[in-house]
């Protein structure tokens, strides 16, 4: 898996931690995606052009996804506007197993 990151000049410690967590969680992800954090930092996962972008709008959400783990959390976060999916929704559903 290839991981590339870009950072704006005003990066936060929380975003640094989130980048490390997501890189570790998704190291075996067979697909290809971009992840955009709340501070607009981006993380690319996979070798091919990304099928979707997962936008994380709330740093607390990542903590919940890692500690509580469960598919209901992802759905709830989507309906609350804490995450968004830009692109192929069906490809994004493959991430579900990484947060269960």
Chimera marker file (.cmm) of the C-alpha trace (Angstrom):
<marker_set name="trace">
<marker id="1" x="0.000" y="0.000" z="0.000" r="1" g="1" b="0" radius="0.5"/>
<marker id="2" x="1.243" y="3.440" z="-0.878" r="1" g="1" b="0" radius="0.5"/>
<marker id="3" x="0.487" y="6.300" z="1.507" r="1" g="1" b="0" radius="0.5"/>
<marker id="4" x="1.054" y="9.936" z="0.599" r="1" g="1" b="0" radius="0.5"/>
<marker id="5" x="0.142" y="12.934" z="2.708" r="1" g="1" b="0" radius="0.5"/>
<marker id="6" x="-0.126" y="16.632" z="2.104" r="1" g="1" b="0" radius="0.5"/>
<marker id="7" x="-0.264" y="19.133" z="4.922" r="1" g="1" b="0" radius="0.5"/>
<marker id="8" x="-1.321" y="22.757" z="5.106" r="1" g="1" b="0" radius="0.5"/>
<marker id="9" x="1.031" y="25.039" z="7.021" r="1" g="1" b="0" radius="0.5"/>
<marker id="10" x="-1.330" y="25.155" z="10.036" r="1" g="1" b="0" radius="0.5"/>
<marker id="11" x="-1.388" y="21.480" z="10.980" r="1" g="1" b="0" radius="0.5"/>
<marker id="12" x="-2.586" y="20.399" z="14.406" r="1" g="1" b="0" radius="0.5"/>
<marker id="13" x="-1.280" y="17.717" z="16.741" r="1" g="1" b="0" radius="0.5"/>
<marker id="14" x="-4.656" y="15.943" z="16.518" r="1" g="1" b="0" radius="0.5"/>
<marker id="15" x="-4.382" y="15.730" z="12.746" r="1" g="1" b="0" radius="0.5"/>
<marker id="16" x="-0.848" y="14.304" z="13.051" r="1" g="1" b="0" radius="0.5"/>
<marker id="17" x="-2.131" y="11.590" z="15.365" r="1" g="1" b="0" radius="0.5"/>
<marker id="18" x="-5.133" y="10.936" z="13.124" r="1" g="1" b="0" radius="0.5"/>
<marker id="19" x="-2.882" y="10.519" z="10.104" r="1" g="1" b="0" radius="0.5"/>
<marker id="20" x="-0.777" y="7.918" z="11.916" r="1" g="1" b="0" radius="0.5"/>
<marker id="21" x="-3.883" y="6.074" z="13.153" r="1" g="1" b="0" radius="0.5"/>
<marker id="22" x="-5.527" y="6.003" z="9.722" r="1" g="1" b="0" radius="0.5"/>
<marker id="23" x="-2.311" y="4.900" z="8.037" r="1" g="1" b="0" radius="0.5"/>
<marker id="24" x="-2.031" y="1.999" z="10.452" r="1" g="1" b="0" radius="0.5"/>
<marker id="25" x="-5.736" y="1.052" z="10.284" r="1" g="1" b="0" radius="0.5"/>
<marker id="26" x="-5.839" y="1.076" z="6.503" r="1" g="1" b="0" radius="0.5"/>
<marker id="27" x="-2.424" y="-0.432" z="5.749" r="1" g="1" b="0" radius="0.5"/>
<marker id="28" x="-4.031" y="-3.562" z="4.272" r="1" g="1" b="0" radius="0.5"/>
<marker id="29" x="-6.867" y="-1.766" z="2.447" r="1" g="1" b="0" radius="0.5"/>
<marker id="30" x="-7.006" y="-3.300" z="-1.036" r="1" g="1" b="0" radius="0.5"/>
<marker id="31" x="-8.781" y="-0.342" z="-2.611" r="1" g="1" b="0" radius="0.5"/>
<marker id="32" x="-7.683" y="3.189" z="-3.281" r="1" g="1" b="0" radius="0.5"/>
<marker id="33" x="-9.027" y="6.277" z="-1.534" r="1" g="1" b="0" radius="0.5"/>
<marker id="34" x="-8.303" y="9.778" z="-0.368" r="1" g="1" b="0" radius="0.5"/>
<marker id="35" x="-9.078" y="10.778" z="3.196" r="1" g="1" b="0" radius="0.5"/>
<marker id="36" x="-9.525" y="14.421" z="4.070" r="1" g="1" b="0" radius="0.5"/>
<marker id="37" x="-9.256" y="15.490" z="7.705" r="1" g="1" b="0" radius="0.5"/>
<marker id="38" x="-11.041" y="18.361" z="9.439" r="1" g="1" b="0" radius="0.5"/>
<marker id="39" x="-7.992" y="20.618" z="8.974" r="1" g="1" b="0" radius="0.5"/>
<marker id="40" x="-7.979" y="19.889" z="5.210" r="1" g="1" b="0" radius="0.5"/>
<marker id="41" x="-4.949" y="17.614" z="5.483" r="1" g="1" b="0" radius="0.5"/>
<marker id="42" x="-5.250" y="14.751" z="3.021" r="1" g="1" b="0" radius="0.5"/>
<marker id="43" x="-4.073" y="11.171" z="3.081" r="1" g="1" b="0" radius="0.5"/>
<marker id="44" x="-3.995" y="8.892" z="0.022" r="1" g="1" b="0" radius="0.5"/>
<marker id="45" x="-4.312" y="5.147" z="0.441" r="1" g="1" b="0" radius="0.5"/>
<marker id="46" x="-3.690" y="2.596" z="-2.298" r="1" g="1" b="0" radius="0.5"/>
<marker id="47" x="-1.914" y="2.477" z="-5.630" r="1" g="1" b="0" radius="0.5"/>
<marker id="48" x="-4.637" y="3.364" z="-8.144" r="1" g="1" b="0" radius="0.5"/>
<marker id="49" x="-6.447" y="6.662" z="-8.624" r="1" g="1" b="0" radius="0.5"/>
<marker id="50" x="-8.879" y="7.050" z="-5.695" r="1" g="1" b="0" radius="0.5"/>
<marker id="51" x="-12.423" y="5.797" z="-6.188" r="1" g="1" b="0" radius="0.5"/>
<marker id="52" x="-13.687" y="8.084" z="-3.430" r="1" g="1" b="0" radius="0.5"/>
<marker id="53" x="-12.745" y="10.650" z="-0.814" r="1" g="1" b="0" radius="0.5"/>
<marker id="54" x="-13.799" y="10.132" z="2.785" r="1" g="1" b="0" radius="0.5"/>
<marker id="55" x="-14.096" y="13.521" z="4.473" r="1" g="1" b="0" radius="0.5"/>
<marker id="56" x="-13.753" y="13.440" z="8.281" r="1" g="1" b="0" radius="0.5"/>
<marker id="57" x="-15.204" y="16.668" z="9.655" r="1" g="1" b="0" radius="0.5"/>
<marker id="58" x="-14.857" y="15.993" z="13.393" r="1" g="1" b="0" radius="0.5"/>
<marker id="59" x="-11.684" y="14.860" z="15.204" r="1" g="1" b="0" radius="0.5"/>
<marker id="60" x="-13.776" y="13.280" z="17.980" r="1" g="1" b="0" radius="0.5"/>
<marker id="61" x="-15.321" y="10.922" z="15.452" r="1" g="1" b="0" radius="0.5"/>
<marker id="62" x="-12.034" y="9.178" z="14.707" r="1" g="1" b="0" radius="0.5"/>
<marker id="63" x="-11.514" y="8.541" z="18.424" r="1" g="1" b="0" radius="0.5"/>
<marker id="64" x="-14.995" y="7.024" z="18.656" r="1" g="1" b="0" radius="0.5"/>
<marker id="65" x="-14.473" y="4.870" z="15.563" r="1" g="1" b="0" radius="0.5"/>
<marker id="66" x="-11.230" y="3.474" z="16.955" r="1" g="1" b="0" radius="0.5"/>
<marker id="67" x="-12.307" y="2.940" z="20.568" r="1" g="1" b="0" radius="0.5"/>
<marker id="68" x="-15.977" y="1.944" z="20.237" r="1" g="1" b="0" radius="0.5"/>
<marker id="69" x="-15.782" y="0.322" z="16.784" r="1" g="1" b="0" radius="0.5"/>
<marker id="70" x="-18.994" y="-0.619" z="15.077" r="1" g="1" b="0" radius="0.5"/>
<marker id="71" x="-20.813" y="-0.164" z="11.774" r="1" g="1" b="0" radius="0.5"/>
<marker id="72" x="-23.597" y="1.874" z="13.389" r="1" g="1" b="0" radius="0.5"/>
<marker id="73" x="-21.088" y="4.598" z="14.283" r="1" g="1" b="0" radius="0.5"/>
<marker id="74" x="-20.202" y="5.149" z="10.629" r="1" g="1" b="0" radius="0.5"/>
<marker id="75" x="-23.835" y="5.386" z="9.565" r="1" g="1" b="0" radius="0.5"/>
<marker id="76" x="-24.677" y="7.703" z="12.472" r="1" g="1" b="0" radius="0.5"/>
<marker id="77" x="-21.681" y="9.932" z="11.695" r="1" g="1" b="0" radius="0.5"/>
<marker id="78" x="-22.785" y="10.182" z="8.065" r="1" g="1" b="0" radius="0.5"/>
<marker id="79" x="-26.311" y="11.242" z="9.009" r="1" g="1" b="0" radius="0.5"/>
<marker id="80" x="-24.962" y="13.780" z="11.531" r="1" g="1" b="0" radius="0.5"/>
<marker id="81" x="-22.678" y="15.322" z="8.905" r="1" g="1" b="0" radius="0.5"/>
<marker id="82" x="-19.477" y="14.295" z="10.711" r="1" g="1" b="0" radius="0.5"/>
<marker id="83" x="-18.269" y="12.425" z="7.631" r="1" g="1" b="0" radius="0.5"/>
<marker id="84" x="-19.012" y="12.700" z="3.951" r="1" g="1" b="0" radius="0.5"/>
<marker id="85" x="-18.237" y="10.502" z="0.977" r="1" g="1" b="0" radius="0.5"/>
<marker id="86" x="-17.326" y="12.086" z="-2.333" r="1" g="1" b="0" radius="0.5"/>
<marker id="87" x="-17.230" y="9.644" z="-5.215" r="1" g="1" b="0" radius="0.5"/>
<marker id="88" x="-18.117" y="5.961" z="-5.388" r="1" g="1" b="0" radius="0.5"/>
<marker id="89" x="-20.237" y="5.116" z="-2.330" r="1" g="1" b="0" radius="0.5"/>
<marker id="90" x="-20.005" y="1.368" z="-2.965" r="1" g="1" b="0" radius="0.5"/>
<marker id="91" x="-16.206" y="1.486" z="-2.942" r="1" g="1" b="0" radius="0.5"/>
<marker id="92" x="-16.320" y="3.492" z="0.293" r="1" g="1" b="0" radius="0.5"/>
<marker id="93" x="-18.422" y="0.778" z="1.935" r="1" g="1" b="0" radius="0.5"/>
<marker id="94" x="-15.343" y="-1.460" z="1.772" r="1" g="1" b="0" radius="0.5"/>
<marker id="95" x="-13.895" y="0.653" z="4.616" r="1" g="1" b="0" radius="0.5"/>
<marker id="96" x="-16.598" y="-0.565" z="6.971" r="1" g="1" b="0" radius="0.5"/>
<marker id="97" x="-14.617" y="-3.634" z="7.965" r="1" g="1" b="0" radius="0.5"/>
<marker id="98" x="-11.677" y="-1.514" z="9.086" r="1" g="1" b="0" radius="0.5"/>
<marker id="99" x="-13.773" y="0.298" z="11.699" r="1" g="1" b="0" radius="0.5"/>
<marker id="100" x="-15.672" y="-2.696" z="13.126" r="1" g="1" b="0" radius="0.5"/>
<link id1="1" id2="2" r="1" g="1" b="0" radius="0.2"/>
<link id1="2" id2="3" r="1" g="1" b="0" radius="0.2"/>
<link id1="3" id2="4" r="1" g="1" b="0" radius="0.2"/>
<link id1="4" id2="5" r="1" g="1" b="0" radius="0.2"/>
<link id1="5" id2="6" r="1" g="1" b="0" radius="0.2"/>
<link id1="6" id2="7" r="1" g="1" b="0" radius="0.2"/>
<link id1="7" id2="8" r="1" g="1" b="0" radius="0.2"/>
<link id1="8" id2="9" r="1" g="1" b="0" radius="0.2"/>
<link id1="9" id2="10" r="1" g="1" b="0" radius="0.2"/>
<link id1="10" id2="11" r="1" g="1" b="0" radius="0.2"/>
<link id1="11" id2="12" r="1" g="1" b="0" radius="0.2"/>
<link id1="12" id2="13" r="1" g="1" b="0" radius="0.2"/>
<link id1="13" id2="14" r="1" g="1" b="0" radius="0.2"/>
<link id1="14" id2="15" r="1" g="1" b="0" radius="0.2"/>
<link id1="15" id2="16" r="1" g="1" b="0" radius="0.2"/>
<link id1="16" id2="17" r="1" g="1" b="0" radius="0.2"/>
<link id1="17" id2="18" r="1" g="1" b="0" radius="0.2"/>
<link id1="18" id2="19" r="1" g="1" b="0" radius="0.2"/>
<link id1="19" id2="20" r="1" g="1" b="0" radius="0.2"/>
<link id1="20" id2="21" r="1" g="1" b="0" radius="0.2"/>
<link id1="21" id2="22" r="1" g="1" b="0" radius="0.2"/>
<link id1="22" id2="23" r="1" g="1" b="0" radius="0.2"/>
<link id1="23" id2="24" r="1" g="1" b="0" radius="0.2"/>
<link id1="24" id2="25" r="1" g="1" b="0" radius="0.2"/>
<link id1="25" id2="26" r="1" g="1" b="0" radius="0.2"/>
<link id1="26" id2="27" r="1" g="1" b="0" radius="0.2"/>
<link id1="27" id2="28" r="1" g="1" b="0" radius="0.2"/>
<link id1="28" id2="29" r="1" g="1" b="0" radius="0.2"/>
<link id1="29" id2="30" r="1" g="1" b="0" radius="0.2"/>
<link id1="30" id2="31" r="1" g="1" b="0" radius="0.2"/>
<link id1="31" id2="32" r="1" g="1" b="0" radius="0.2"/>
<link id1="32" id2="33" r="1" g="1" b="0" radius="0.2"/>
<link id1="33" id2="34" r="1" g="1" b="0" radius="0.2"/>
<link id1="34" id2="35" r="1" g="1" b="0" radius="0.2"/>
<link id1="35" id2="36" r="1" g="1" b="0" radius="0.2"/>
<link id1="36" id2="37" r="1" g="1" b="0" radius="0.2"/>
<link id1="37" id2="38" r="1" g="1" b="0" radius="0.2"/>
<link id1="38" id2="39" r="1" g="1" b="0" radius="0.2"/>
<link id1="39" id2="40" r="1" g="1" b="0" radius="0.2"/>
<link id1="40" id2="41" r="1" g="1" b="0" radius="0.2"/>
<link id1="41" id2="42" r="1" g="1" b="0" radius="0.2"/>
<link id1="42" id2="43" r="1" g="1" b="0" radius="0.2"/>
<link id1="43" id2="44" r="1" g="1" b="0" radius="0.2"/>
<link id1="44" id2="45" r="1" g="1" b="0" radius="0.2"/>
<link id1="45" id2="46" r="1" g="1" b="0" radius="0.2"/>
<link id1="46" id2="47" r="1" g="1" b="0" radius="0.2"/>
<link id1="47" id2="48" r="1" g="1" b="0" radius="0.2"/>
<link id1="48" id2="49" r="1" g="1" b="0" radius="0.2"/>
<link id1="49" id2="50" r="1" g="1" b="0" radius="0.2"/>
<link id1="50" id2="51" r="1" g="1" b="0" radius="0.2"/>
<link id1="51" id2="52" r="1" g="1" b="0" radius="0.2"/>
<link id1="52" id2="53" r="1" g="1" b="0" radius="0.2"/>
<link id1="53" id2="54" r="1" g="1" b="0" radius="0.2"/>
<link id1="54" id2="55" r="1" g="1" b="0" radius="0.2"/>
<link id1="55" id2="56" r="1" g="1" b="0" radius="0.2"/>
<link id1="56" id2="57" r="1" g="1" b="0" radius="0.2"/>
<link id1="57" id2="58" r="1" g="1" b="0" radius="0.2"/>
<link id1="58" id2="59" r="1" g="1" b="0" radius="0.2"/>
<link id1="59" id2="60" r="1" g="1" b="0" radius="0.2"/>
<link id1="60" id2="61" r="1" g="1" b="0" radius="0.2"/>
<link id1="61" id2="62" r="1" g="1" b="0" radius="0.2"/>
<link id1="62" id2="63" r="1" g="1" b="0" radius="0.2"/>
<link id1="63" id2="64" r="1" g="1" b="0" radius="0.2"/>
<link id1="64" id2="65" r="1" g="1" b="0" radius="0.2"/>
<link id1="65" id2="66" r="1" g="1" b="0" radius="0.2"/>
<link id1="66" id2="67" r="1" g="1" b="0" radius="0.2"/>
<link id1="67" id2="68" r="1" g="1" b="0" radius="0.2"/>
<link id1="68" id2="69" r="1" g="1" b="0" radius="0.2"/>
<link id1="69" id2="70" r="1" g="1" b="0" radius="0.2"/>
<link id1="70" id2="71" r="1" g="1" b="0" radius="0.2"/>
<link id1="71" id2="72" r="1" g="1" b="0" radius="0.2"/>
<link id1="72" id2="73" r="1" g="1" b="0" radius="0.2"/>
<link id1="73" id2="74" r="1" g="1" b="0" radius="0.2"/>
<link id1="74" id2="75" r="1" g="1" b="0" radius="0.2"/>
<link id1="75" id2="76" r="1" g="1" b="0" radius="0.2"/>
<link id1="76" id2="77" r="1" g="1" b="0" radius="0.2"/>
<link id1="77" id2="78" r="1" g="1" b="0" radius="0.2"/>
<link id1="78" id2="79" r="1" g="1" b="0" radius="0.2"/>
<link id1="79" id2="80" r="1" g="1" b="0" radius="0.2"/>
<link id1="80" id2="81" r="1" g="1" b="0" radius="0.2"/>
<link id1="81" id2="82" r="1" g="1" b="0" radius="0.2"/>
<link id1="82" id2="83" r="1" g="1" b="0" radius="0.2"/>
<link id1="83" id2="84" r="1" g="1" b="0" radius="0.2"/>
<link id1="84" id2="85" r="1" g="1" b="0" radius="0.2"/>
<link id1="85" id2="86" r="1" g="1" b="0" radius="0.2"/>
<link id1="86" id2="87" r="1" g="1" b="0" radius="0.2"/>
<link id1="87" id2="88" r="1" g="1" b="0" radius="0.2"/>
<link id1="88" id2="89" r="1" g="1" b="0" radius="0.2"/>
<link id1="89" id2="90" r="1" g="1" b="0" radius="0.2"/>
<link id1="90" id2="91" r="1" g="1" b="0" radius="0.2"/>
<link id1="91" id2="92" r="1" g="1" b="0" radius="0.2"/>
<link id1="92" id2="93" r="1" g="1" b="0" radius="0.2"/>
<link id1="93" id2="94" r="1" g="1" b="0" radius="0.2"/>
<link id1="94" id2="95" r="1" g="1" b="0" radius="0.2"/>
<link id1="95" id2="96" r="1" g="1" b="0" radius="0.2"/>
<link id1="96" id2="97" r="1" g="1" b="0" radius="0.2"/>
<link id1="97" id2="98" r="1" g="1" b="0" radius="0.2"/>
<link id1="98" id2="99" r="1" g="1" b="0" radius="0.2"/>
<link id1="99" id2="100" r="1" g="1" b="0" radius="0.2"/>
</marker_set>
